[in-house]
Amino acid sequence: MYTGQRRSRARGGRFFVLYLLIAAVYTWPLLREARSRIAADPFDPILNASILWWNATVVPFTAGWWSPPFFFPAENVAAFTENLAGLGVVATPVFWITGQPILTYNLTLFLAWPLSALAAYLLAFEVTRRRDAAFLAGLAFAFAPYRLSQLGHLQVLSIYWLPLALLGLHRYLSTAGSRWLVLFGVAWLAQSLSNGYYMFFGGVLIGLWIAYFCSPRAAWRTIPAIVLAWIVASVPVALIMWKYRVVHEHYGLTRGLQAAIGGSAQPVNWFQTAFQNRFWSALLPDGGGEFNLFPGVTCLAMVTAAVAIFIGQRTERDAGRRRAMRVCSAMIAFAGVAVLVTIAAAGPLRFGLLGATIRLSSVGRAASITVLAVSALIVVTPAIRVRLRGRSPFAFYCGALLAIVVLACGPEIRSAGGVLLAPAPYGWLMSAIPALESLRIVARFWMVGTLCLAMAAAIGYGWVAARLRTGGWALAVLLTAGVLADAWPRAMPMAPAPVERLALERRDDPAAILELPLGPMWDAAATFRSIGHGRRVVNGVSGYDPPHYAPLQAGLVARDPTVLAALASFGPIDVILDNTQDPAGGLATYLEASPLVSRVRQDEARTLYRLMRVRWPTPGPALSAAGTETLAGEVTIDLGSTQSISGVEIAAHRNLNAVPEQLVIETSSDRITWRSAWSGSTRGAILRAAALNPSDLRVTLNFETTARFVRMRVAEPGPQVSVLGVR
């Protein structure tokens, strides 16, 4: 027994080396340029490199860890995006050894392929007990065509923990060994901490696994232990998710149904592939980023062939009539699936045939016919019923694959601009699990689908190969070539890595840094440079932006001096201007026109300015006589008597766009003679309100006067806001 296990591990190690070699060629020139350039593009990969560095230098989930040095002055911004803590098993030792964040990121990305392959290999070997089938499963999963659409998303590619969780479940079901529940729990926790999407999408697959494999009476005894292990492993995840929820509620970060619909797959996406695909991109269109879901033909062909051979085989008890009924049911089911795919991909069809008009428009009717045909096929095929009663893994992974295809289409299944089904099954899940609203790209469900497809193909291959007297390995070689051809890329895109340190930065200065221009084209690099100088940065890039970021960016674009004053109220800030991105000198003129800004020094490419700290006026208490009015064009508030006024406060109700960017405030003692009390841009006040208290946005406009009446006029017509009172 011990010798057999040792041989199994040795052979698994040899396959892992083979996966490493294939991945090295597949991702070339990633390893060659791993120190100097970053894979894919200089945006999300740079953010993820910064997160991996943060996880390696600060203990994850401690109080200080939640506030990495981005998006100054916001706090707890680690909850704005994936934490990638589950990838620390790979990334943190690499960073500790090398001290190089770009190299750490590239190696962590590279290992996503061989580690995913090894995990799928172990799972498939457990199910098939065939090394050739297991090797094909690892290859098909790790090198699925969909991965070419995710080259810039390390967390999406790193799905090697989920197959290990399923391996633990399969092993526990067959051996009842508690160590396999430990493997399941640890792998589940690590996968959840690697990618929040897979916490939910993988949870669905695990739920389906329990419902299928544990439903026989003999397996009921395993359910309590599995569920308990799942709950125990999920406790840390629940605590972390609670923190995420608290932070998101504080900042008002929501996405909702429309975001999920926009990030959902459409049936046509399974006929689209990334332009990086060397072979299929010449035949199939690029659906754009997340939506290139082409599964390849090799695995589908293997699954289809296995099903067809199984349905068509003769048995000793197979009467001619029953076999004819079986073939007929299979043909009807196949036709129903073909109609469903056609309608879903191309929309309703109408054409003439032999003088008759044929309409293919009803998804419900085609689905009903397909379900009835499949049900009839099960009834007239005893072998299918036997395998279902025996909980065939092939049936499970095929069924899970179909379920995931439907779920990846999101809360509404849409095609050709129309809605085919609403609400769809994913919409039912959203109703049951409100946290799913935070997942924007539902199409990523398909990565879990590629695991199911790889497993179904491997099991089908094992079943077919076992019936071949000769040529089994020839078939394996042919399928290996087909899997790699389906997914083989052009050269891995490599982007210039940002400079880690600027000559103008001062490491021992406590002031935050603002790099200009500010925006998505430059923020990732500015965020990354916090690794080198160790200071907080106003810039930031993440899954969410804090509420103050949009008014900050808009104010800088508009060259609004009140935005600089609002920033200065949070402390002195070093402003580093990239002169190469300011050829007309507009930003330089804007900075130097402010009395709060002084030039410190400059080099060939950049200029360093100092934004001095200023004291923001503190408003007085709300006057009890002030009523609540609605600002729509013009509104006048009567205080009842002449009083000292220190400003007004506008409630934005978490909608910063509701506050007019320009406002005029006048006061009067007799409602006849009016004098100006405040006028101009509200952007600075909006920025400060959003940064200080995003959960209760109150924009304060400060001035000192004495009056009974306060009149506010919008310089340009805008939406309504509530005026809480005069201070």
Secondary structure, DSSP 4 states (H G I P E B T S, - for coil): -HHHHHHHHHHHHHHHHHHHHHHHHHTTTTTTTTTTEEES-SSHHHHHHHHHHHHHHS-TTSTTTTS-S-STT---GGGGS---GGGHHHHHHHHHHH--HHHHHHHHHHHHHHHHHHHHHHHHHHHH--HHHHHHHHHHHHT-GGGGGGTT-HHHH---HHHHHHHHHHHHHHH--HHHHHHHHHHHHHHHHH-HHHHHHHHHHHHHHHHHHT-SGGGGGGHHHHHHHHHHHHHHHHHHHHHHHHHHHHHT----HHHHHHTS--GGGGG---TTBTTGGGTS----GGG-----SHHHHHHHHHHHHHHH---TT--HHHHHHHHHHHHHHHHHHHHHHHHHHH-SEEEEETTEEEEE--HHHHHHHHHHHHHHHHHH-HHHHHHHHTT-HHHHHHHHHHHHHHHHT-SSEEETTEEEESS-HHHHHHHH-GGGGG---GGGHHHHHHHHHHHHHHHHHHHHHHT-SS-HHHHHHHHHHHHHHHH-BSSPPEEEPPPS--TT--TT--SEEEEES-STTTHHHHHHTHHHH---BS---SSS--TTHHHHHHHHHTT-HHHHHHHHTT--EEEEEEGGG-TT-HHHHHHHTSTTEEEEEE-SSEEEEEE---PPPPP-PPPTT---EEESSEEEEEEEEEEEEEEEEEE-TT-GGGS-SEEEEEEESSSSS-EEEEEEE-HHHHHHHHHH-TTS-EEEEEEEEEEEEEEEEESS----EEEEEE-
